[in-house]
């Protein structure tokens, strides 16, 4: 994964996070646990003033090391927990650093399963100092029931053959490409890391089912006719656990265009033993059939491959072949190049 | 709607409600607001010892009038709020009666939007007396993520061309018909009235989206190979607000057989102006396409019509015609008769 630094416009009228951030790394020793911090460095560099690691940490984002007080001096408004650990709990050893940040005038932002308010004493300390504890996994308290009313503006949704294969990165890359072309757009975040990057959004998997499509309608409100909302997809219509999330997001998003995200070589569904991955053709057909309900003009703009497991030649050959077969542009947004330009052009066509 | 009194087996390993009930009618003056009480009288008569109405009430279920103390003497274990009012709030004037019930040794059961614990003083009084306040709209605190693993036993799900057209009543009628034939079965409730009737279940529309299919898996666990779970459907795959709920329920239920519920004459979707009702054929095709993912053998067992707006001759003619066209049995379970027997037989075939 190479670094990207194009600006991602800040988004939704819902949660607005206090940016820029100081990235908190705790005492992390495995890069895999610092995925959130790396995502922010790669996609929201302008919103990160530096990193704060505890003694013992061996992983770094490469950003400047700052204490909370130094970060506050440089304009930071919050310290963001950029690291996960086994079980998603917040270790006792981090507590002093979190309180140090509150005392330095920073709010705290977390995407962990455990809530910040569950850390003993933290809520009292935040209240005393007038600081916020923000859990991005918590959806807005008041969400509407969807109406199905067609909204003004253009919308693109990333969908997938499965979970966790590049829907967020694809949406970010498309939003970046539109910005480079001078086209008005917003990246609309639907998961915790996306929300941290965008500075706002709705964690769609945490919304009560009755309000799922309504939350998606709220996430991409009426806009100028030429404005694009680039919406981060969730789950998959073919995932036995998460298809309901994907369908609510599809209906509420009313996309004009969708991109199917896929990881070549993946053959079984994540977390669902015995479930074969659907073909790209099946995903296109199901997305058109169901998406037509709220936007009769829905169409597939192309395919995004996550080819991180292949070398450049293999990737290029595979994408050319599959593009030929499908009659649609296939590109890896992380590799970019002319194939990706074609994908963007076809989405805008 | 005629009264039915066949036994509905008590269900899910999840919420178990304290039955039998005393039905609380408050000071209701419009029969429409007492829908819950009528549903319980019609479908769970054995679980209702009587009704308790306040001075001013003009609506009755026809059950014997009892005070909470008299009901407790006759074995009642809870008082159930069988009446709704505009806005779903619990009027101040009911408070004394609710406390009277707690003092008589009854738990309280409510399906209203407002929680029982929000009524000033009620939670303290219940705690003092060792009684429970049970809000059936609140799903279990711990729900699993769906695995998609195929479970043993047979399952039937009612689906619909829209909301609110007979999915609960159809499931109850099918469960009753199976019981009459001596076939082991459980009615599996997914909405508040159904849960009160069954004495257990999961309010599927109140579940967090990520756990929707997992909740449906939990609702109809492994059973004997010949056992039928008859699962109450929710929403519609074609409803722009609720399709995600319906898909999660479909995937998690893994039905072998589904029945499409429809109200002849309804042409637009409830609460979604501008949305035409899908045809029955479209609902069958979408349900098979999506349901196949977790049960490749899924099939349509027939169609349930809500013909309450037609006279008997019109209803019979219409159901015969449409059955011919669709090549499937069409029946109104409330009218019963040979058409309904055919529908049941085709589901079991």
Interface residues (C-beta under 8 A of the other chain):
Chain A: X145 X146 X147 X148 X149 X204 X205 X206 X207 X208 X209 X210 X212 X213 X214 X237 X238 X240 X241 X242 X243 X244 X245 X246 X247 X248 X249 X251 X252 X269 X271 X272 X273 X274 X275 X286 X289 X290 X293 X294
Chain B: X145 X146 X147 X148 X149 X204 X205 X206 X207 X208 X209 X210 X212 X213 X214 X237 X238 X240 X241 X242 X243 X244 X245 X246 X247 X248 X249 X251 X252 X269 X271 X272 X273 X274 X275 X286 X289 X290 X293 X294
